[in-house]
Amino acid sequence: MNVNQFPDRIIEIDHEEYLYFGGTAYLGLPTNKEFQELVIKNIRKWGTTYGSSRSANINLTAYESGETFLATHIKSESAVTVSSGMLAGKLVIDILNKSTDRFFHFSDIHTAIKTNSLPLFINEKINPRLLDSQPERITILTDGVPSFQTRAVDLSMLAAIPNHKEITLLIDESHSFGILGRDGCGIYSQIDLPIKKKIMISSLGKAFGLNGGVIASDASFINQIKEQDTFVSAAGMNPAFVQTLADASVLYKNQHQKLIENLNYIDQKLIKNDTIKFDKTYPLIYLENDNLIEILKENKIIIANFKYQKNANNLNRIVITANHLHEDLDKLVNILNDSNFK
């Protein structure tokens, strides 16, 4: 389906309007007028792009402003922006490859943090390789919210790993940052486990509405990122966008509250069943019934429906945003509830 305008809560297809429950603009910012004005103001000040290295002799204060906001919001010691979430992941993996004896992964992690690794679980039990007597440096890779799930990843089993395994945790929060935690701070600050280091990466092009990525951790690790050849050689995130991160801090909080209110509204009205996966803390509803896709479309509702990875099953995902109105949610929920009796 081709469209000629960014789809917010309404999408126009072949000159017909549909309600839209897709995408990843969880806080509804790309079409928010106040947010757009902040971006435009900063483009006028900082230009449309800045192609120089972040390590050049001229340093733009926009980066300090935005990265200070991110570190404070995430509750990390330090943070740095890059041009994409994918680059953020690759930069971190490049460093960890030099200091990790063995990587382990939760299932279905994003490509941004994939490397040569072993599964964390085998037959639903923790990999015995993690419980042996061999001292080593291990890195555990996970998404903040695993694919096809509606709750934050359960990391409690990491406490069972013996302390002669030196643990680094790398978590991709692209689909939890801006959504979970207080005011959308993500789950990084809530992780309190016997590990040596925790590192968070995230795309900023989803909840935060701006093309770019962030890496957050302790100051020593962030300094290592800034010294990497790839970081030095690459242009940074658009400085107008980085400054907007700081300028939009109150707006992020307000939009997050609107999203929470929408999720609570759905939770009060939606009849739960085994084919509809929903949790009131998270803005996705997964459908296992493929027939519902056509039923929704016949009722002028479009959701996300595509193959996220080659040879995988279709991903049928309803995305709730801060911009949806109660009347939109009523129409959606009524159709889902009706399906429970058919």
ABEGO torsion letter per residue (X at the ends): XBBABBBBABBBBGGBBBBBBBEABAAGAAABAAAAAAAAAAAAAAEABBABBAABABBBAAAAAAAAAAAAAAGBABBBBBABAAAAAAAAAAAAAAABABBBBBBGBBAAABBBBBBABBGGBBBAAAABABBBBBBBBBBABBBGBABBBBAAAAAABBAABBBBBBBBAAAABGABEBGGAEAAAABBBBBABBBBBBBAABAAGBBEBBBBBBAAAAAAAAABAAAAABBBBBAAAAAAAAAAAAAAAAAAAAAAAAAAAAAAABBBBAABBBBAABABBBBABAAAAAAAAAAGBBBBBBBABBGBBBBBBBBBBAABBAAAAAAAAAAAAAAAAX
